[in-house]
Amino acid sequence: MTPDLMRKIDKWIGIPVCLLISLGHKFISLFVKEADAPTVPKKMLFMELSEMGSAIIAYPAMRYAQTRYPDADIFFLIFEQNRISVDILAIIPHDHVLTISVRSPFRFLVSTLTAVRWVNRLGIDTIIDLERFARFTALLSGVARAKTRVGFGRHQDEGLYRGDLISHPVIYNPHQHMAKNFLALVKSVEQTKASPFFKGNISEPLTVPRHQSTEDHLERLRQRLAAMSPVVQEADHMILFNLSNGEPLPNRAWPVSHYAALAKRILEHFNAAIICVGQEDAVENTKKIMNHIGCAETHFCIDFTRQTSLRELLDLFNLADVLVTADSGMAHFAALTDIRCVVLFGPETPVLYAPLGQNSVCLHAGFSCSPCFSVHNHCQTLCRDAECMKAVTVDEVFDVVARYLKLETWNLGRKKHEGFQHYDTETETPHPLR
């Protein structure tokens, strides 16, 4: 199913079903008093279906739950094609990850019913719904038997209607990082009288685990790349370009012409190999870059699109020096490694979605219309020409890449980058690059 079809189903079917189940809950409550929620969770389920990057951002919340409730069994529910993003974190046992298939409407229905059956059979007592843009997980909470059902509620907002299916509706705060929003969900579990949830400070460090690559895996990657172009063995630096178009949110993509100009600048100043990565939509973009830089330098640019699994991509991150990417799941996976990352924002904001850790620099033009993706519009926008992404210039990106490659002891606060921001997830403060 396409994202647009899923949005339509979520809206036109999700709203009335949320209403009906909510009314059903209220009617049953007139005759049957619901049992009190457990003070300490014994079996907790996290739900985040559609965004692989969000699973990485949710790591601090899962880690907090694991530490706070060491005797609890923790489970995770996610779309089948995205489960690798949970497995790679190695925090949820493999047999505790439940999946739903979206390969066809029939498989979606069958796997959803199977997931609900397993949730009830397992005796899940606490559900943490990490979704912000969908009603589907609220519906799953509504039909599950869990007594504690935590999720984002709209309160006095006129935003997304998700029914009255959540026992602990937490305020979604668009002014703090999503990792802290997720932590607020878990921290609200033990609050019983708060309105709204969660009331308190969040001071936990926003950290993610490190993916360690074996030397055997790195050597195999070196050999594969060298077989495609011997320049890899001679280059002093390896730069990765994520050339995907930003699907399913294409307005997030940086223009291919900008990537091509950046490639020429890098090759003019450094003995470097540029490795183009991405999925199917990155293939044509790679060809455009190679045509742009010319025959003399083509062998310095390697088309490695569609050539890696996610685990191999993480190994590639540990092998390379710098990744240049638009805001995407790849930026969050890169945070699991030691690669230095330049992340380009436009329709979204680094205040919410900057990769965790200290190895990333986020560039954001700061247009008055940005961010235009939000919980209120299901990450959709009327904009068909992302000028905010074009405004992130080649000069700005090259300057950061050059500083990385020169291995200087650098402080982004020392150089003026008018209108751009560097976001520090440790202090949650956007710093002008000056």
C-alpha positions as CSV (number, residue, x, y, z in Angstrom):
1,M,0.0,0.0,0.0
2,T,1.2,3.5,-0.8
3,P,1.6,6.2,1.9
4,D,-1.2,8.3,0.3
5,L,-3.6,5.3,0.4
6,M,-2.7,4.6,4.0
7,R,-3.3,8.3,4.9
8,K,-6.8,8.1,3.2
9,I,-7.7,4.9,5.0
10,D,-6.5,6.4,8.3
11,K,-8.6,9.5,7.9
12,W,-11.8,8.2,6.3
13,I,-12.0,4.9,8.1
14,G,-9.9,5.8,11.2
15,I,-12.0,8.7,12.4
16,P,-15.4,7.0,12.5
17,V,-13.9,3.8,13.9
18,C,-12.1,5.7,16.6
19,L,-15.4,7.4,17.5
20,L,-17.3,4.1,17.5
21,I,-14.8,2.3,19.7
22,S,-14.6,5.3,22.1
23,L,-18.4,5.2,22.4
24,G,-18.3,1.5,23.0
25,H,-15.7,2.0,25.8
26,K,-17.9,4.6,27.4
27,F,-21.0,2.4,27.2
28,I,-19.3,-0.6,28.7
29,S,-17.9,1.6,31.5
30,L,-21.5,2.4,32.6
31,F,-22.0,-1.3,33.6
32,V,-18.5,-2.6,34.1
33,K,-15.9,-0.9,36.2
34,E,-12.5,-1.2,34.6
35,A,-9.8,-2.7,36.8
36,D,-7.1,-0.4,38.1
37,A,-4.0,-0.2,35.9
38,P,-0.9,-1.9,37.4
39,T,1.4,0.4,39.4
40,V,4.5,-1.3,37.9
41,P,4.3,-2.6,34.4
42,K,5.0,-6.3,33.9
43,K,4.6,-6.5,30.1
44,M,5.1,-3.4,28.1
45,L,4.5,-2.9,24.3
46,F,6.0,-0.1,22.3
47,M,4.2,0.7,19.0
48,E,5.9,2.6,16.1
49,L,4.9,1.3,12.7
50,S,6.0,3.4,9.7
51,E,9.2,5.3,10.4
52,M,12.5,3.5,10.7
53,G,14.3,6.5,12.0
54,S,11.8,7.0,14.8
55,A,12.8,3.6,16.2
56,I,16.3,4.9,16.6
57,I,15.1,8.1,18.3
58,A,13.0,6.0,20.6
59,Y,16.0,4.2,22.0
60,P,16.4,6.4,25.1
61,A,12.8,5.8,26.0
62,M,13.2,2.0,25.6
63,R,16.4,2.1,27.6
64,Y,14.7,4.1,30.3
65,A,11.8,1.6,30.5
66,Q,14.3,-1.3,30.7
67,T,16.2,0.4,33.5
68,R,13.1,1.6,35.4
69,Y,11.3,-1.7,35.1
70,P,14.0,-4.3,35.1
71,D,11.6,-7.2,35.7
72,A,9.2,-6.2,32.9
73,D,9.1,-8.0,29.5
74,I,9.3,-5.4,26.8
75,F,7.9,-5.9,23.3
76,F,7.7,-3.8,20.1
77,L,5.2,-3.7,17.3
78,I,6.3,-2.4,13.8
79,F,5.6,-2.9,10.1
80,E,7.3,-6.0,8.8
81,Q,9.6,-4.2,6.4
82,N,10.9,-1.9,9.1
83,R,11.6,-4.4,11.9
84,I,15.4,-4.4,11.1
85,S,15.5,-0.9,12.7
86,V,14.4,-2.4,16.0
87,D,16.6,-5.5,15.7
88,I,19.7,-3.5,15.0
89,L,19.4,-1.7,18.4
90,A,19.7,-5.1,20.2
91,I,17.5,-3.9,23.1
92,I,14.3,-5.8,22.4
93,P,14.6,-9.6,22.2
94,H,14.1,-10.9,18.6
95,D,11.1,-13.0,19.6
96,H,9.5,-9.9,21.3
97,V,9.2,-8.0,18.1
98,L,5.7,-8.3,16.5
99,T,5.1,-7.2,12.9
100,I,2.3,-6.2,10.6
101,S,2.5,-6.6,6.9
102,V,1.5,-3.9,4.4
103,R,2.3,-5.9,1.2
104,S,-1.5,-6.0,0.4
105,P,-4.8,-5.0,2.0
106,F,-5.6,-8.6,2.8
107,R,-2.2,-9.3,4.4
108,F,-2.5,-6.1,6.3
109,L,-5.9,-7.1,7.7
110,V,-4.8,-10.7,8.6
111,S,-1.5,-9.6,10.2
112,T,-3.2,-6.9,12.2
113,L,-5.7,-9.3,13.6
114,T,-2.9,-11.7,14.4
115,A,-0.9,-9.0,16.2
116,V,-4.0,-8.0,18.3
117,R,-4.5,-11.6,19.2
118,W,-0.9,-12.0,20.3
119,V,-1.0,-8.7,22.3
120,N,-4.0,-10.0,24.3
121,R,-2.6,-13.5,24.6
122,L,0.7,-12.2,25.9
123,G,-1.1,-10.3,28.6
124,I,0.3,-6.9,27.7
125,D,-0.6,-4.5,30.6
126,T,1.1,-1.3,29.3
127,I,1.1,0.1,25.7
128,I,3.4,3.0,24.7
129,D,2.1,4.4,21.4
130,L,4.9,6.3,19.7
131,E,2.9,7.3,16.6
132,R,2.1,11.0,16.1
133,F,0.6,11.0,12.6
134,A,-1.8,8.0,12.5
135,R,-5.0,6.8,14.2
136,F,-4.3,3.2,13.5
137,T,-2.2,2.5,16.6
138,A,-4.8,4.3,18.8
139,L,-7.3,1.8,17.5
140,L,-5.0,-1.1,18.3
141,S,-4.7,0.3,21.9
142,G,-8.5,0.5,22.0
143,V,-9.1,-3.1,21.1
144,A,-6.2,-4.4,23.3
145,R,-6.8,-5.4,26.9
146,A,-4.0,-3.3,28.4
147,K,-5.1,-1.2,31.3
148,T,-2.4,1.4,30.8
149,R,-2.5,2.9,27.3
150,V,-0.1,5.8,26.8
151,G,0.0,8.0,23.7
152,F,-0.1,11.5,22.4
153,G,-3.4,13.3,22.9
154,R,-4.6,16.5,21.4
155,H,-6.0,18.0,24.7
156,Q,-7.2,21.5,23.7
157,D,-5.6,21.3,20.3
158,E,-7.7,21.0,17.1
159,G,-5.3,18.5,15.7
160,L,-5.5,14.8,15.0
161,Y,-8.6,13.1,16.4
162,R,-7.7,9.7,17.8
163,G,-10.8,9.1,19.9
164,D,-10.9,8.6,23.6
165,L,-8.9,5.4,23.7
166,I,-5.8,6.4,25.7
167,S,-5.7,6.2,29.5
168,H,-2.6,8.5,29.7
169,P,-2.8,11.2,26.9
170,V,0.5,13.0,26.8
171,I,1.0,16.5,25.3
172,Y,3.0,16.4,22.1
173,N,5.6,19.2,22.4
174,P,6.8,20.5,19.1
175,H,9.4,22.6,20.8
176,Q,11.5,19.7,22.2
177,H,13.3,16.9,20.5
178,M,11.2,13.8,19.7
179,A,13.5,11.6,21.9
180,K,12.2,13.7,24.9
181,N,8.6,13.4,23.7
182,F,9.0,9.7,23.7
183,L,10.6,9.7,27.1
184,A,7.6,11.7,28.4
185,L,5.4,8.8,27.3
186,V,7.2,6.3,29.4
187,K,7.6,8.6,32.3
188,S,3.8,9.2,32.4
189,V,3.1,5.5,33.1
190,E,3.2,5.9,36.9
191,Q,1.3,9.2,37.0
192,T,-2.4,8.6,37.8
193,K,-3.9,12.0,38.5
194,A,-2.0,14.3,36.2
195,S,-3.9,16.4,33.6
196,P,-2.3,16.7,31.2
197,F,0.4,14.0,31.3
198,F,3.5,14.2,31.6
199,K,4.3,16.8,34.3
200,G,8.0,16.8,35.1
201,N,11.5,17.4,33.8
202,I,13.3,15.1,31.4
203,S,17.0,15.1,32.1
204,E,18.0,11.7,30.8
205,P,20.9,11.7,28.3
206,L,19.8,11.3,24.7
207,T,22.2,8.6,23.6
208,V,22.1,5.7,21.2
209,P,24.2,2.5,21.1
210,R,27.3,2.1,18.9
211,H,27.3,-0.4,16.0
212,Q,30.7,-2.2,16.1
213,S,31.9,-3.5,12.7
214,T,34.3,-6.4,12.6
215,E,37.5,-6.1,10.6
216,D,36.4,-8.9,8.3
217,H,33.2,-7.1,7.4
218,L,35.1,-3.9,6.7
219,E,37.7,-5.6,4.6
220,R,35.0,-7.3,2.5
221,L,33.5,-3.9,1.8
222,R,36.9,-2.5,0.9
223,Q,37.3,-5.3,-1.6
224,R,33.9,-4.8,-3.1
225,L,34.4,-1.1,-3.6
226,A,37.9,-1.6,-5.0
227,A,36.6,-4.0,-7.5
228,M,34.3,-1.3,-8.7
229,S,37.0,1.4,-8.7
230,P,40.7,0.9,-7.7
231,V,40.7,4.6,-6.6
232,V,39.2,3.5,-3.3
233,Q,42.6,2.0,-2.3
234,E,44.4,5.2,-3.1
235,A,42.0,7.8,-1.7
236,D,42.7,9.5,1.6
237,H,39.0,10.0,2.3
238,M,35.7,8.3,1.6
239,I,32.6,10.5,1.3
240,L,29.0,9.0,1.2
241,F,26.2,10.8,-0.6
242,N,22.6,9.6,0.2
243,L,20.9,10.3,-3.2
244,S,17.5,9.0,-2.4
245,N,14.6,11.4,-3.4
246,G,13.3,11.5,0.1
247,E,10.3,9.2,-0.5
248,P,7.7,9.0,0.9
249,L,8.3,12.7,1.7
250,P,10.2,14.0,-1.5
251,N,10.2,17.6,-0.4
252,R,13.0,16.7,2.0
253,A,15.5,15.9,-0.8
254,W,18.5,18.2,-1.5
255,P,18.7,19.0,-5.3
256,V,20.8,16.6,-7.3
257,S,22.5,19.6,-9.0
258,H,23.8,20.6,-5.5
259,Y,25.2,17.2,-4.8
260,A,26.9,17.2,-8.2
261,A,28.5,20.6,-7.5
262,L,29.5,19.4,-4.1
263,A,31.2,16.4,-5.6
264,K,33.3,18.5,-8.0
265,R,34.3,20.8,-5.1
266,I,35.4,17.8,-2.9
267,L,37.3,16.2,-5.8
268,E,39.1,19.5,-6.6
269,H,40.4,19.9,-3.1
270,F,40.8,16.4,-1.6
271,N,42.1,13.0,-2.7
272,A,38.7,11.4,-2.0
273,A,36.4,8.8,-3.3
274,I,32.6,9.6,-3.4
275,I,30.3,6.7,-2.7
276,C,26.7,7.2,-3.8
277,V,24.2,5.2,-1.7
278,G,20.4,4.9,-1.5
279,Q,17.6,2.8,-2.8
280,E,16.0,2.5,-6.3
281,D,15.2,6.2,-6.5
282,A,18.9,7.0,-6.1
283,V,20.1,5.2,-9.2
284,E,19.1,8.0,-11.7
285,N,20.5,10.7,-9.4
286,T,23.8,8.9,-9.3
287,K,24.0,8.9,-13.2
288,K,23.2,12.6,-13.2
289,I,26.1,13.3,-10.9
290,M,28.6,11.3,-12.9
291,N,27.5,13.1,-16.1
292,H,28.0,16.4,-14.3
293,I,31.5,15.8,-13.0
294,G,32.9,14.6,-16.3
295,C,34.7,11.5,-17.6
296,A,38.1,12.5,-16.1
297,E,36.8,12.2,-12.6
298,T,34.0,9.6,-13.0
299,H,36.2,6.8,-11.5
300,F,36.4,8.8,-8.3
301,C,32.6,8.5,-7.9
302,I,31.2,5.0,-7.3
303,D,27.6,3.9,-7.7
304,F,26.9,1.8,-4.6
305,T,23.1,2.3,-4.7
306,R,21.0,-0.8,-3.9
307,Q,24.2,-2.7,-3.0
308,T,23.9,-3.0,0.8
309,S,21.6,-4.4,3.5
310,L,21.1,-2.2,6.5
311,R,23.8,-4.0,8.5
312,E,26.2,-3.6,5.6
313,L,25.3,0.0,5.3
314,L,26.2,0.5,9.0
315,D,29.6,-1.2,8.3
316,L,30.0,1.2,5.4
317,F,29.4,4.1,7.8
318,N,32.2,2.8,10.0
319,L,34.5,2.6,7.0
320,A,33.8,6.0,5.5
321,D,34.7,9.5,6.8
322,V,31.6,11.7,6.1
323,L,28.0,11.2,5.1
324,V,26.0,14.0,3.4
325,T,22.3,13.3,3.5
326,A,18.9,15.1,3.7
327,D,16.8,14.6,6.8
328,S,16.0,10.8,6.6
329,G,16.2,7.5,8.4
330,M,19.7,7.1,7.1
331,A,20.9,10.1,9.2
332,H,19.6,8.4,12.3
333,F,21.2,5.0,11.5
334,A,24.5,6.9,10.9
335,A,24.3,8.1,14.5
336,L,24.8,4.5,15.5
337,T,28.3,4.6,14.1
338,D,31.4,6.9,14.3
339,I,30.9,8.5,10.8
340,R,30.6,12.3,10.8
341,C,27.3,13.4,9.2
342,V,26.0,16.5,7.5
343,V,22.2,16.5,7.7
344,L,20.2,18.9,5.6
345,F,16.8,20.1,6.8
346,G,14.0,22.0,5.1
347,P,10.3,20.9,5.6
348,E,11.3,19.4,8.9
349,T,13.2,20.9,11.8
350,P,16.3,19.7,13.6
351,V,14.7,20.9,16.9
352,L,12.6,17.8,16.7
353,Y,14.6,15.4,14.5
354,A,18.3,16.1,14.7
355,P,20.2,12.7,14.9
356,L,21.2,11.9,18.5
357,G,24.8,12.2,19.6
358,Q,27.7,14.5,18.7
359,N,28.8,13.4,15.3
360,S,26.2,15.3,13.2
361,V,25.9,18.9,12.0
362,C,22.4,20.0,10.9
363,L,22.0,22.7,8.3
364,H,18.7,24.5,8.1
365,A,17.8,27.6,6.2
366,G,15.2,28.7,8.8
367,F,12.5,29.8,6.3
368,S,9.4,31.3,8.0
369,C,7.3,28.6,6.5
370,S,9.5,25.8,7.8
371,P,8.7,23.3,9.2
372,C,5.7,22.7,7.1
373,F,5.4,18.9,7.9
374,S,3.6,18.5,11.2
375,V,1.3,16.2,13.2
376,H,-1.6,18.3,11.9
377,N,-1.2,17.6,8.2
378,H,0.1,13.9,8.3
379,C,3.5,15.1,7.1
380,Q,1.9,16.6,3.9
381,T,2.4,20.0,2.4
382,L,1.0,22.1,-0.4
383,C,4.6,23.1,-1.4
384,R,5.7,21.6,-4.7
385,D,9.0,23.4,-4.9
386,A,11.1,23.1,-1.7
387,E,13.0,26.4,-1.9
388,C,14.1,25.8,1.7
389,M,16.2,22.8,0.6
390,K,17.7,24.7,-2.4
391,A,18.6,27.5,0.1
392,V,21.1,25.1,1.8
393,T,24.0,26.0,-0.4
394,V,26.9,24.0,-1.7
395,D,29.3,26.4,0.0
396,E,27.8,25.8,3.4
397,V,27.9,22.0,3.1
398,F,31.4,22.0,1.6
399,D,32.7,24.1,4.4
400,V,31.5,21.6,7.0
401,V,32.8,18.6,5.0
402,A,36.2,20.3,4.5
403,R,36.5,20.9,8.2
404,Y,35.8,17.2,8.9
405,L,38.3,16.0,6.3
406,K,41.1,18.3,7.5
407,L,40.6,16.8,10.9
408,E,40.9,20.2,12.5
409,T,39.8,20.9,16.1
410,W,36.9,23.0,15.0
411,N,34.1,24.8,16.7
412,L,31.1,25.6,14.5
413,G,30.5,28.7,16.7
414,R,33.7,30.4,15.4
415,K,32.6,30.8,11.8
416,K,29.6,32.8,10.5
417,H,27.0,30.9,8.5
418,E,24.3,33.4,8.1
419,G,20.8,31.9,8.6
420,F,21.8,28.4,9.3
421,Q,21.7,26.4,12.6
422,H,23.7,23.7,14.3
423,Y,21.5,21.7,16.7
424,D,23.1,20.1,19.7
425,T,20.9,17.2,21.0
426,E,22.8,17.1,24.3
427,T,21.8,20.7,25.2
428,E,18.7,20.8,23.0
429,T,19.7,24.3,21.9
430,P,19.9,25.5,18.3
431,H,23.1,27.5,17.9
432,P,23.6,29.9,15.0
433,L,26.7,29.0,13.0
434,R,28.7,32.1,13.6
